[in-house]
Amino acid sequence: MILTKPILQLWMMFALSTAWSGDLRGTGDLGIVVERARGSLLLIETTRNAAIGTIEGLGDLSHASAVFSRDGRYAYVFGRDGGLSRVDLLEQKVVNRVVQAGNSIGGAISQDGRLVAVANYEPGGVRVFDASTLAPVADIPATYGEGRTSKVVGLVDAPGNRFVFSLWDAGEIWVIDVKDPAVPSVRKFRNIGQQPYDALITPDGRYYLAGLFGEEGLALLDLWDLDKGVKRVLPDYGKGQEKLPVYKMPHFEGFAVAGDRAYVPAVGRNQVLVLSLRDWSEVGRIDVHGQPVFVIAQPGGRQVWVNFAFPENHKVQVIDTQSLQVAHTLEPGKGVLHMEFEPRGEEVWVSVRDEDRVRVYDTATLAQKAELSADKPSGIFLTARAHRIGF
């Protein structure tokens, strides 16, 4: 049979449209939910608020986190067993996995997307890998004093192809420049405070803020002017007051910036601290239901959502950033571990570990929009993180 030109054109258009609708899709509405008990990921999409697959074989995910390639196709998952996994979200499979340490606590991807760094508890230090192959590129031992090795926490990416992290045992902050990954340069800031336990970087990439567990206050480093050194923030917060028992350490990576204020979880207290980004002074304290774990801002900054440590981990509270008051309290269920806003903030995903559920809420009405089954869900990570500093 000989096809005329018009018929051939119609046939090609039909073939291409079929391929586009069935085989090709973007990654902007994708994400993963960590199923910590079974070492798997639940692949989700936010357009339909649906689960679209399960990816297995990722090891111990009891304290897992993830970052994404800049095209949103690959997730790099950091497991508690030291595993680093490169996961193809479109093909729904693990394409590479290395066990690079005995115990790791998160990681980051470089500004140019070419390098992935992992923070380690055991043996300590930071290891850097090629993002495409997971081949080792650099090994930075966290040694201090007379040959002692420190746990590493609070690892983030920073502009200029740098990584920044804190040394729990040493009380130090290190800045690594990996423009030449074969010969990384390290700048160390000592005596920043006792036991930095987690840290964050502001959305503009300028300030690195480490929380201190061993003493009051926070340690602040201006990455635009390293010569100024580390500044102590809130050194007298809680002075003379007895702390409550700490059941779960707050996560600074999930802190909130809304407008010209930062909202930070208080350690051992049922409060969220409000700081001015202009001079990092305290401008408010908000009493909340329990000890905050994650304090996260809705895109646009109108709301701040807070979840809590055991035994108050069945509730979530919503702070109004104009009044600095708790405006709403929700009860998603026992064991709320994590929350993640969709990129424009119209919905928020909440993991409820003890009920094997993920719930999706409308942020305007607070109505539940969807409910998904998941096996002991913990962290929720959407691909929109690929385009944010520190995520």
KEGUZA-337469 format. One line per 10 residues: their letters; for each residue x, y, z of N, C-alpha, C. Coordinates in steps of 0.02 Angstrom, whole numbers. Example, Ala and Ser with C-alpha at 12.3 -4.5 7.8 and 13.67 -1.06 7.14 Angstrom:
<rs>
AS) 660:-284:390:615:-225:390:660:-165:390 ~ 642:-112:354:684:-53:357:645:2:394
</rs>
This chain:
<rs>
MILTKPILQL) 42:-60:0:0:0:0:44:62:0 ~ 27:110:-43:65:172:-47:25:226:-11 ~ 58:260:37:25:312:76:36:380:42 ~ -19:415:32:-11:483:6:17:528:61 ~ 42:586:41:74:631:90:27:652:146 ~ -36:672:132:-81:691:186:-95:634:234 ~ -104:574:206:-118:516:250:-57:500:292 ~ 2:504:262:64:491:299:72:541:357 ~ 57:605:344:63:656:396:14:642:453 ~ -47:622:436:-96:605:488:-73:546:529
WMMFALSTAW) -46:496:495:-23:436:530:34:453:578 ~ 81:496:556:137:515:599:112:555:660 ~ 64:600:649:37:639:704:4:593:755 ~ -33:544:732:-65:497:777:-14:457:816 ~ 38:434:782:91:394:815:126:435:868 ~ 143:497:852:178:540:900:134:556:960 ~ 70:571:947:25:588:1003:16:529:1049 ~ 14:469:1020:8:409:1061:69:399:1104 ~ 129:410:1074:190:403:1112:193:454:1168 ~ 175:517:1154:179:569:1205:131:554:1262
SGDLRGTGDL) 71:529:1247:23:518:1300:39:456:1340 ~ 71:407:1310:82:344:1346:151:336:1374 ~ 203:364:1342:271:348:1360:309:406:1392 ~ 292:466:1375:330:523:1399:290:561:1451 ~ 326:585:1502:294:627:1552:348:668:1586 ~ 328:723:1616:375:764:1654:384:735:1724 ~ 428:768:1762:441:746:1831:421:798:1883 ~ 394:855:1860:382:910:1906:330:896:1959 ~ 285:848:1947:233:833:1997:247:767:2033 ~ 308:742:2028:324:678:2061:355:689:2130
GIVVERARGS) 356:636:2168:388:637:2233:393:567:2261 ~ 424:561:2319:431:496:2351:411:501:2424 ~ 383:446:2450:370:438:2521:413:380:2545 ~ 452:391:2596:495:338:2623:451:290:2664 ~ 454:226:2646:422:173:2685:477:140:2726 ~ 485:166:2786:546:150:2825:550:77:2847 ~ 494:45:2860:496:-23:2887:518:-74:2835 ~ 500:-63:2772:515:-113:2720:572:-92:2674 ~ 602:-34:2686:658:-12:2645:638:4:2574 ~ 579:35:2565:554:49:2498:531:122:2494
LLLIETTRNA) 517:142:2432:491:209:2418:423:202:2385 ~ 376:242:2406:312:248:2372:317:307:2324 ~ 310:295:2260:314:348:2210:245:381:2204 ~ 244:448:2210:181:485:2211:181:539:2157 ~ 121:560:2138:115:618:2095:62:665:2125 ~ 76:730:2122:32:778:2155:-24:804:2111 ~ -22:790:2045:-77:811:2002:-142:776:2021 ~ -137:711:2032:-197:673:2051:-196:652:2124 ~ -143:672:2161:-136:651:2231:-140:575:2237 ~ -97:542:2199:-102:470:2194:-33:437:2201
AIGTIEGLGD) -34:374:2222:26:332:2220:28:297:2153 ~ 86:298:2121:91:269:2054:142:213:2049 ~ 174:194:2106:221:139:2103:258:131:2169 ~ 294:76:2174:335:61:2232:404:40:2208 ~ 456:66:2241:525:51:2223:558:19:2284 ~ 584:-41:2276:611:-78:2333:686:-87:2328 ~ 714:-113:2383:785:-130:2384:831:-74:2404 ~ 809:-32:2451:850:26:2471:880:20:2540 ~ 877:-38:2572:911:-48:2636:874:-17:2694 ~ 912:4:2744:884:31:2806:865:104:2795
LSHASAVFSR) 801:118:2796:776:186:2785:746:216:2848 ~ 772:195:2906:742:218:2969:754:292:2982 ~ 803:322:2951:812:395:2957:834:421:2889 ~ 795:405:2838:815:419:2769:796:489:2748 ~ 835:516:2702:818:579:2669:838:574:2596 ~ 820:625:2556:832:621:2484:843:690:2455 ~ 881:692:2401:887:751:2359:875:729:2287 ~ 870:778:2241:852:761:2172:901:792:2122 ~ 909:757:2066:946:786:2010:908:846:1984 ~ 944:890:1948:911:953:1928:854:942:1878
DGRYAYVFGR) 853:886:1842:797:873:1797:740:837:1833 ~ 749:821:1897:696:790:1935:686:716:1921 ~ 727:688:1878:717:617:1861:746:570:1914 ~ 801:589:1944:836:543:1990:832:569:2061 ~ 816:523:2107:819:537:2178:882:503:2206 ~ 917:540:2248:975:511:2284:952:502:2356 ~ 949:439:2378:921:422:2442:977:402:2489 ~ 977:433:2549:1029:421:2599:999:378:2654 ~ 1024:317:2662:997:271:2712:1038:271:2775 ~ 1008:248:2829:1042:246:2894:1098:194:2895
DGGLSRVDLL) 1096:146:2850:1147:95:2847:1208:117:2807 ~ 1213:181:2791:1268:205:2750:1257:199:2676 ~ 1198:175:2656:1183:166:2586:1168:232:2550 ~ 1193:238:2489:1176:293:2444:1148:261:2382 ~ 1085:277:2366:1050:246:2310:1031:299:2259 ~ 1042:284:2196:1019:327:2141:958:293:2110 ~ 901:328:2114:836:298:2095:808:335:2035 ~ 790:298:1984:758:326:1924:683:327:1936 ~ 654:387:1943:583:393:1957:540:375:1898 ~ 564:387:1837:524:372:1778:521:297:1764
EQKVVNRVVQ) 578:263:1774:578:190:1764:562:152:1828 ~ 556:188:1883:536:160:1947:582:103:1969 ~ 647:119:1972:694:68:1993:758:101:2021 ~ 793:61:2062:859:81:2086:910:66:2031 ~ 945:118:2008:993:107:1954:1064:98:1979 ~ 1077:120:2041:1143:111:2070:1137:119:2145 ~ 1178:82:2181:1177:87:2254:1246:68:2281 ~ 1272:109:2327:1335:94:2360:1325:101:2435 ~ 1357:58:2473:1358:65:2546:1425:97:2563 ~ 1424:162:2577:1486:200:2580:1510:212:2652
AGNSIGGAIS) 1470:192:2702:1490:201:2772:1448:154:2815 ~ 1461:156:2880:1423:113:2925:1358:144:2949 ~ 1355:211:2951:1297:245:2977:1298:316:2950 ~ 1250:334:2908:1248:401:2879:1185:438:2901 ~ 1187:504:2893:1134:546:2921:1113:600:2872 ~ 1110:583:2808:1086:631:2759:1140:653:2710 ~ 1120:696:2663:1168:718:2613:1143:779:2575 ~ 1179:796:2522:1163:855:2483:1189:846:2412 ~ 1162:885:2366:1186:884:2297:1214:953:2280 ~ 1267:955:2242:1302:1017:2230:1261:1064:2186
QDGRLVAVAN) 1282:1128:2185:1246:1179:2147:1241:1160:2074 ~ 1293:1131:2045:1292:1114:1974:1263:1045:1961 ~ 1242:1010:2014:1210:944:2006:1256:887:1989 ~ 1322:898:1991:1369:846:1970:1395:803:2027 ~ 1388:827:2088:1416:792:2146:1363:781:2199 ~ 1368:724:2233:1325:710:2290:1370:696:2350 ~ 1355:730:2406:1394:722:2468:1352:689:2521 ~ 1384:647:2562:1349:609:2615:1381:625:2682 ~ 1340:640:2732:1363:652:2800:1361:587:2839 ~ 1414:571:2874:1419:506:2908:1427:513:2983
YEPGGVRVFD) 1392:471:3020:1404:461:3092:1463:415:3103 ~ 1463:360:3066:1514:309:3073:1541:291:3004 ~ 1603:304:2988:1658:325:3032:1664:401:3041 ~ 1614:439:3025:1619:512:3028:1642:539:2961 ~ 1643:605:2955:1667:636:2894:1615:641:2840 ~ 1637:667:2783:1594:676:2724:1627:642:2665 ~ 1588:606:2626:1612:575:2565:1573:603:2506 ~ 1609:616:2452:1580:648:2393:1583:600:2334 ~ 1528:597:2295:1523:550:2240:1501:585:2176 ~ 1519:555:2120:1495:578:2056:1420:563:2051
ASTLAPVADI) 1381:613:2034:1308:605:2035:1284:557:1981 ~ 1320:548:1927:1298:505:1873:1316:432:1885 ~ 1374:420:1915:1399:351:1921:1403:326:1993 ~ 1400:372:2042:1413:358:2112:1484:335:2125 ~ 1529:350:2079:1600:337:2090:1626:386:2143 ~ 1669:363:2189:1695:407:2241:1740:461:2211 ~ 1732:522:2236:1769:579:2211:1814:609:2265 ~ 1789:614:2326:1828:644:2380:1806:615:2447 ~ 1853:612:2494:1840:587:2561:1869:638:2610 ~ 1826:669:2651:1848:720:2698:1836:695:2768
PATYGEGRTS) 1887:666:2801:1878:642:2870:1866:701:2917 ~ 1820:693:2965:1805:746:3013:1848:737:3075 ~ 1913:746:3066:1960:738:3121:1971:804:3158 ~ 1981:799:3222:1993:858:3263:2035:837:3323 ~ 2062:887:3358:2102:873:3417:2161:828:3401 ~ 2172:780:3442:2228:733:3433:2204:670:3397 ~ 2185:678:3335:2166:621:3294:2097:593:3307 ~ 2055:629:3343:1987:604:3355:1943:618:3294 ~ 1889:579:3288:1844:585:3231:1774:603:3255 ~ 1741:649:3220:1676:673:3240:1620:648:3195
KVVGLVDAPG) 1561:641:3225:1500:632:3185:1488:697:3147 ~ 1459:691:3087:1443:749:3046:1367:757:3042 ~ 1343:818:3051:1272:833:3047:1263:897:3006 ~ 1200:910:2988:1183:975:2958:1217:989:2892 ~ 1226:938:2850:1259:947:2785:1210:979:2736 ~ 1230:1034:2705:1189:1068:2655:1233:1088:2596 ~ 1200:1100:2539:1234:1129:2481:1232:1204:2488 ~ 1282:1238:2460:1285:1311:2461:1308:1337:2394 ~ 1289:1399:2377:1313:1427:2313:1389:1426:2307 ~ 1412:1424:2244:1483:1420:2232:1510:1349:2234
NRFVFSLWDA) 1465:1301:2224:1484:1230:2227:1520:1214:2293 ~ 1487:1232:2347:1514:1218:2413:1466:1174:2453 ~ 1493:1139:2501:1454:1103:2551:1473:1130:2620 ~ 1423:1135:2664:1435:1159:2732:1405:1108:2780 ~ 1441:1096:2835:1417:1047:2884:1446:1062:2953 ~ 1418:1029:3004:1439:1038:3073:1467:973:3101 ~ 1513:980:3149:1543:923:3183:1514:919:3253 ~ 1474:868:3265:1439:859:3330:1489:856:3387 ~ 1539:814:3382:1585:803:3438:1635:860:3447 ~ 1654:892:3392:1706:942:3394:1680:1012:3407
GEIWVIDVKD) 1616:1025:3394:1591:1093:3400:1621:1138:3348 ~ 1618:1116:3285:1647:1154:3230:1600:1156:3171 ~ 1610:1206:3127:1576:1210:3062:1630:1211:3008 ~ 1621:1170:2957:1669:1167:2901:1634:1187:2837 ~ 1670:1224:2794:1646:1242:2727:1694:1210:2676 ~ 1666:1169:2631:1707:1134:2581:1692:1163:2512 ~ 1744:1184:2478:1738:1207:2409:1758:1150:2363 ~ 1711:1128:2320:1723:1071:2277:1722:1091:2203 ~ 1742:1153:2189:1747:1173:2118:1796:1127:2082 ~ 1850:1108:2116:1895:1056:2092:1888:997:2139
PAVPSVRKFR) 1842:951:2124:1827:897:2172:1887:852:2187 ~ 1935:850:2142:1994:809:2156:2037:839:2212 ~ 2032:905:2221:2071:938:2273:2024:987:2310 ~ 1978:961:2350:1932:1006:2385:1968:1047:2438 ~ 1947:1110:2445:1976:1153:2498:1927:1156:2556 ~ 1954:1158:2616:1914:1156:2677:1931:1217:2721 ~ 1880:1252:2743:1889:1306:2792:1852:1287:2855 ~ 1887:1290:2912:1860:1265:2975:1848:1323:3023 ~ 1790:1319:3058:1773:1368:3109:1764:1330:3174 ~ 1809:1344:3221:1810:1306:3284:1774:1344:3340
NIGQQPYDAL) 1759:1307:3393:1729:1335:3454:1663:1372:3439 ~ 1621:1340:3399:1558:1372:3381:1502:1358:3431 ~ 1514:1313:3479:1464:1294:3528:1463:1218:3537 ~ 1434:1196:3591:1435:1125:3607:1380:1086:3571 ~ 1401:1033:3540:1356:983:3510:1306:1013:3460 ~ 1330:1042:3405:1283:1061:3352:1248:998:3326 ~ 1182:999:3325:1145:937:3311:1111:937:3243 ~ 1100:994:3214:1071:999:3147:1080:1071:3124 ~ 1068:1083:3060:1079:1150:3034:1036:1162:2973 ~ 1037:1224:2950:998:1244:2892:1037:1298:2855
ITPDGRYYLA) 1017:1310:2793:1042:1366:2755:981:1406:2732 ~ 986:1472:2735:929:1514:2715:916:1507:2640 ~ 854:1519:2618:837:1508:2548:879:1546:2498 ~ 910:1603:2519:954:1640:2474:1025:1614:2474 ~ 1038:1563:2515:1104:1533:2517:1156:1573:2556 ~ 1135:1623:2593:1183:1666:2626:1204:1642:2696 ~ 1155:1623:2737:1169:1608:2808:1162:1533:2822 ~ 1210:1508:2861:1208:1439:2886:1197:1444:2962 ~ 1145:1411:2986:1126:1417:3056:1125:1347:3087 ~ 1165:1337:3139:1170:1272:3173:1138:1276:3241
GLFGEEGLAL) 1095:1228:3257:1066:1223:3324:1115:1189:3371 ~ 1115:1210:3433:1161:1183:3484:1121:1144:3535 ~ 1143:1082:3548:1110:1041:3598:1144:1047:3666 ~ 1210:1057:3666:1248:1058:3728:1245:1123:3766 ~ 1218:1176:3736:1212:1240:3770:1158:1280:3734 ~ 1141:1337:3764:1088:1378:3736:1113:1414:3673 ~ 1067:1430:3629:1083:1472:3572:1095:1434:3507 ~ 1112:1473:3457:1124:1449:3389:1189:1478:3364 ~ 1220:1444:3316:1282:1469:3285:1267:1490:3214 ~ 1286:1552:3196:1269:1581:3131:1332:1598:3093
LDLWDLDKGV) 1336:1575:3029:1392:1589:2986:1367:1623:2922 ~ 1395:1682:2907:1379:1719:2846:1423:1693:2790 ~ 1394:1656:2743:1432:1625:2689:1454:1676:2636 ~ 1427:1736:2639:1450:1789:2595:1514:1823:2621 ~ 1526:1815:2686:1585:1847:2717:1612:1801:2772 ~ 1648:1750:2751:1673:1701:2799:1722:1731:2849 ~ 1754:1786:2830:1804:1816:2875:1772:1843:2939 ~ 1707:1855:2938:1673:1879:2999:1668:1824:3052 ~ 1677:1761:3031:1674:1706:3078:1603:1689:3100 ~ 1598:1650:3153:1534:1625:3177:1508:1672:3232
KRVLPDYGKG) 1444:1689:3226:1411:1732:3275:1361:1691:3315 ~ 1357:1704:3380:1309:1669:3422:1242:1707:3421 ~ 1189:1669:3411:1121:1696:3409:1082:1667:3468 ~ 1042:1708:3501:1001:1688:3559:1043:1653:3613 ~ 1098:1682:3634:1140:1648:3684:1107:1640:3752 ~ 1058:1682:3767:1026:1680:3833:957:1651:3832 ~ 936:1622:3775:869:1594:3773:863:1537:3823 ~ 811:1539:3865:799:1485:3913:845:1484:3972 ~ 885:1536:3980:932:1537:4036:894:1534:4102 ~ 916:1489:4146:884:1483:4211:820:1442:4211
QEKLPVYKMP) 800:1418:4152:739:1378:4147:757:1304:4138 ~ 717:1261:4165:729:1189:4158:699:1164:4093 ~ 741:1128:4055:716:1098:3994:674:1037:4008 ~ 626:1024:3964:589:962:3965:632:906:3937 ~ 617:843:3955:653:788:3922:643:791:3846 ~ 697:781:3809:693:785:3736:681:715:3708 ~ 622:704:3680:604:639:3653:626:630:3581 ~ 631:685:3544:655:682:3475:686:749:3458 ~ 746:746:3429:780:808:3412:743:845:3357 ~ 736:912:3364:706:950:3310:748:946:3247
HFEGFAVAGD) 716:957:3190:751:957:3126:757:1029:3101 ~ 818:1054:3099:827:1122:3076:819:1128:3000 ~ 830:1074:2964:822:1077:2891:751:1096:2873 ~ 705:1081:2918:635:1096:2903:612:1161:2934 ~ 658:1207:2948:636:1270:2978:601:1313:2927 ~ 569:1366:2951:527:1406:2907:553:1477:2900 ~ 555:1502:2839:565:1572:2826:502:1599:2793 ~ 473:1649:2824:412:1680:2797:421:1755:2804 ~ 423:1789:2747:436:1861:2748:505:1875:2773 ~ 511:1920:2822:577:1937:2849:588:1904:2917
RAYVPAVGRN) 554:1847:2928:562:1811:2991:579:1738:2980 ~ 614:1710:3029:628:1639:3031:593:1608:3091 ~ 565:1549:3082:529:1513:3134:568:1450:3150 ~ 591:1444:3212:639:1392:3230:612:1351:3289 ~ 617:1284:3286:595:1244:3343:640:1252:3403 ~ 611:1260:3462:649:1265:3524:665:1194:3549 ~ 726:1184:3575:746:1119:3600:723:1111:3673 ~ 685:1057:3685:664:1043:3754:611:1090:3780 ~ 576:1126:3735:523:1171:3757:466:1169:3707 ~ 406:1184:3731:347:1184:3688:337:1252:3657
QVLVLSLRDW) 386:1272:3617:385:1338:3587:417:1338:3518 ~ 394:1384:3476:428:1401:3414:456:1472:3422 ~ 520:1480:3408:552:1545:3414:547:1583:3348 ~ 537:1647:3352:532:1690:3293:591:1738:3293 ~ 630:1737:3239:689:1779:3233:682:1828:3175 ~ 710:1886:3182:713:1934:3127:772:1917:3082 ~ 760:1913:3017:815:1899:2971:860:1960:2960 ~ 839:2017:2985:880:2077:2976:941:2076:3022 ~ 929:2057:3085:986:2056:3132:988:1993:3175 ~ 944:1944:3162:941:1880:3196:925:1887:3270
SEVGRIDVHG) 889:1941:3287:865:1949:3356:799:1914:3364 ~ 783:1897:3426:718:1865:3440:663:1917:3438 ~ 609:1902:3402:553:1949:3398:488:1916:3422 ~ 491:1853:3443:431:1822:3469:442:1750:3489 ~ 396:1726:3531:394:1655:3550:321:1634:3546 ~ 310:1577:3514:242:1552:3505:235:1486:3543 ~ 190:1485:3592:176:1423:3629:137:1375:3585 ~ 160:1313:3583:129:1262:3541:112:1200:3582 ~ 82:1152:3548:53:1093:3581:105:1048:3615 ~ 165:1043:3586:216:999:3613:285:1023:3592
QPVFVIAQPG) 334:977:3596:401:994:3574:404:990:3497 ~ 416:1045:3463:414:1044:3390:471:1004:3360 ~ 457:970:3305:508:933:3267:521:968:3201 ~ 470:972:3158:476:1010:3096:433:1072:3101 ~ 462:1128:3080:427:1192:3076:437:1216:3004 ~ 384:1212:2962:393:1225:2891:343:1278:2867 ~ 366:1318:2820:325:1373:2795:290:1355:2730 ~ 228:1374:2725:192:1367:2662:223:1414:2611 ~ 234:1391:2549:259:1437:2497:214:1499:2494 ~ 245:1556:2497:208:1618:2503:210:1647:2573
GRQVWVNFAF) 223:1602:2623:236:1625:2690:175:1642:2733 ~ 115:1625:2710:55:1644:2749:46:1600:2810 ~ 66:1537:2806:58:1490:2861:125:1457:2878 ~ 131:1435:2940:185:1392:2962:154:1331:2996 ~ 174:1272:2974:146:1210:3001:199:1177:3046 ~ 175:1148:3102:219:1119:3152:195:1050:3172 ~ 241:1002:3174:224:937:3204:267:926:3266 ~ 254:873:3304:280:868:3371:310:799:3386 ~ 352:799:3438:383:737:3462:333:698:3505 ~ 348:634:3514:310:591:3560:311:623:3629
PENHKVQVID) 257:622:3667:195:585:3656:140:628:3622 ~ 158:686:3598:108:731:3567:110:729:3491 ~ 132:672:3464:144:670:3391:83:650:3350 ~ 24:660:3378:-37:646:3340:-69:710:3312 ~ -39:767:3328:-68:831:3307:-20:871:3263 ~ -50:916:3225:-14:966:3186:-46:1033:3199 ~ -6:1085:3209:-34:1151:3220:-13:1199:3165 ~ -58:1245:3149:-48:1293:3096:-42:1363:3127 ~ 16:1395:3115:28:1462:3142:12:1514:3089 ~ -24:1565:3108:-38:1622:3065:21:1670:3071
TQSLQVAHTL) 55:1685:3015:117:1724:3019:104:1799:3026 ~ 42:1821:3019:27:1891:3032:16:1904:3106 ~ -23:1861:3138:-38:1870:3209:13:1836:3255 ~ 54:1791:3227:101:1750:3267:64:1710:3320 ~ 6:1684:3301:-35:1642:3345:-50:1576:3311 ~ -62:1524:3352:-87:1461:3325:-158:1471:3303 ~ -171:1461:3239:-238:1473:3211:-280:1410:3207 ~ -248:1352:3197:-285:1290:3188:-245:1232:3217 ~ -281:1181:3239:-250:1118:3262:-285:1061:3226 ~ -245:1017:3194:-272:959:3161:-247:896:3196
EPGKGVLHME) -283:842:3187:-263:777:3215:-262:726:3159 ~ -207:724:3121:-202:675:3066:-199:603:3090 ~ -175:591:3152:-169:523:3178:-103:514:3214 ~ -94:455:3243:-35:442:3285:28:435:3242 ~ 80:467:3264:145:460:3231:154:504:3170 ~ 135:568:3175:149:614:3119:224:627:3117 ~ 256:608:3062:329:613:3058:353:669:3012 ~ 316:686:2961:343:733:2912:286:768:2875 ~ 302:827:2848:254:865:2807:292:894:2748 ~ 258:899:2691:289:927:2631:236:965:2592
FEPRGEEVWV) 249:1030:2579:204:1070:2539:215:1057:2465 ~ 160:1060:2428:167:1062:2356:198:1129:2336 ~ 229:1134:2277:272:1192:2262:238:1259:2268 ~ 173:1264:2254:138:1328:2259:96:1334:2323 ~ 100:1283:2365:72:1289:2432:-1:1276:2440 ~ -36:1253:2387:-108:1243:2394:-126:1180:2433 ~ -79:1133:2436:-91:1072:2474:-27:1052:2512 ~ -37:1013:2565:19:988:2604:9:914:2617 ~ 63:876:2610:62:804:2622:89:790:2692 ~ 56:744:2728:73:729:2797:79:653:2805
SVRDEDRVRV) 136:630:2830:145:558:2841:124:540:2913 ~ 85:486:2919:59:464:2983:82:391:2992 ~ 140:384:3024:173:318:3026:131:264:3059 ~ 104:278:3118:71:225:3157:5:203:3128 ~ -21:240:3080:-84:221:3048:-73:201:2975 ~ -10:197:2954:8:176:2886:-30:216:2833 ~ -30:282:2844:-67:326:2799:-26:389:2782 ~ -39:415:2722:-17:482:2703:-80:521:2687 ~ -87:579:2719:-147:620:2709:-128:685:2674 ~ -171:708:2630:-160:770:2592:-214:820:2612
YDTATLAQKA) -192:881:2633:-238:932:2656:-237:993:2611 ~ -296:1023:2604:-303:1088:2571:-282:1141:2622 ~ -233:1184:2604:-208:1232:2653:-255:1291:2664 ~ -302:1301:2618:-350:1356:2627:-408:1336:2672 ~ -435:1276:2661:-494:1254:2699:-476:1205:2755 ~ -415:1176:2752:-391:1124:2798:-429:1059:2791 ~ -468:1053:2738:-504:990:2724:-455:938:2697 ~ -466:875:2715:-425:821:2687:-447:809:2615 ~ -399:810:2569:-413:801:2499:-401:730:2475 ~ -355:695:2508:-339:626:2486:-307:589:2544
ELSADKPSGI) -310:522:2538:-278:478:2587:-248:419:2549 ~ -183:406:2563:-148:351:2529:-124:301:2581 ~ -125:238:2563:-95:187:2605:-19:185:2594 ~ 18:178:2649:91:174:2646:115:134:2706 ~ 169:97:2698:195:54:2750:243:94:2795 ~ 220:114:2853:259:153:2902:293:212:2868 ~ 255:259:2841:284:314:2804:320:364:2850 ~ 375:391:2824:411:443:2861:422:503:2816 ~ 481:511:2787:496:570:2748:457:574:2683 ~ 435:634:2665:403:648:2601:446:699:2564
FLTARAHRIG) 464:684:2502:509:727:2464:483:735:2393 ~ 467:797:2375:442:812:2307:500:838:2264 ~ 495:825:2199:549:843:2153:560:918:2148 ~ 513:957:2171:523:1031:2170:584:1050:2212 ~ 605:1007:2258:665:1020:2297:727:1028:2253 ~ 725:1000:2194:784:1003:2149:805:1075:2135 ~ 760:1122:2141:773:1191:2122:776:1238:2182 ~ 788:1209:2241:793:1250:2302:860:1238:2335 ~ 891:1292:2358:954:1287:2395:941:1254:2462 ~ 983:1206:2480:977:1174:2545:928:1117:2549
F) 899:1099:2492:851:1044:2491:872:989:2442
</rs>
